[in-house]
Amino acid sequence: MQAENNLNSIAHGISRRGLMLVLSSPSGAGKSSISRRLLASEDNLHLSVSATSRKRRPGEVEGVDYQFVNNEDFRLMINNDEFLEYAKVFDHYYGTPRAQVEGNLASGRDVLFDIDWQGTQQLKASAREDLVSVFILPPSVAELERRLMKRGQDTAEVVARRMAEASSEMSHYAEYDYIIINEDLDASVERVASILMAERLRRDRQTGLTGFVKSLREGR
C-alpha cells in the first residue's frame, strides 16, 4: 500500500524530493531486522552504500556491500568534501558519498541509513532538511541481553561489552525525530513505514505541488 500511494503522487504529476531515513539503535534492538523488512516492501527505498578504505572480503561485491577505495583516495575525498558523514574505525575509514545520495534525493528516491548516533549527527549537520531520524529502543534491558545471546554470534564477553555500550548509545535518543520501542517486529516495521509515508507527504518535499495547485485553481 505504501508503494502504491507513492506512485499515485507521481501519477498526479506531483514530483517529490527524496528523503534520508536513518535508523539507529543499540546492537540487538532490531534496526537491521527492520531495515531488511522495509527494503523488501518499499520499492522506492534504497540502502545507502558506504565507501570504505579496508580491503574487500571474500564474497563482498563492489557497489553492493561497499565502495572500496584505498586510504589515499579516501583522504582525498574527505579533503574535497565528498562525504555527508565519515569516521575512522581502528585503521579503516567508512563514509557516505555525497554525490550518490544527493543524486537519489533529487530524483525522488529515498535512501535508508543503518548508522549510529555519531553518523546521524554528521548527517544532521550537512543535510538536516532531508533527514528523518528514528531511534529504536528495546522493551527492556533483559530483553536486549536475551536477543544478543540468542543471536549466538558473540562470546559472553562481547555481549557484556555490547550491553555496556548500549547504555551510552541510548542516552542519545533525544537527538532523534521519532522513537520506537521494538517489542514486536511486525508492529515496529509498520510504524516505521507509517513514518516514511507521512514524511513523504510533507508539503515542503512535494516539489511539484505548487504547479499542481495552480492548475487546479485555473480549472485544468
Secondary structure, 3 states (H helix, E strand, C coil): CHHHHHHHHHHCCCCCCCCEEEEECCCCCCHHHHHHHHHHHCCCEEECCCEECCCCCCCCCECCCEEECCHHHHHHHHHCCCEEEEEEECCEEEEEEHHHHHHHHHCCCEEEEECCHHHHHHHHHHHHHHEEEEEEECCCHHHHHHHHHHHCCCCHHHHHHHHHHHHHHHCCHHHCCEEEECCCHHHHHHHHHHHHHHHHCCHHHCCCHHHHHHHHHCCC
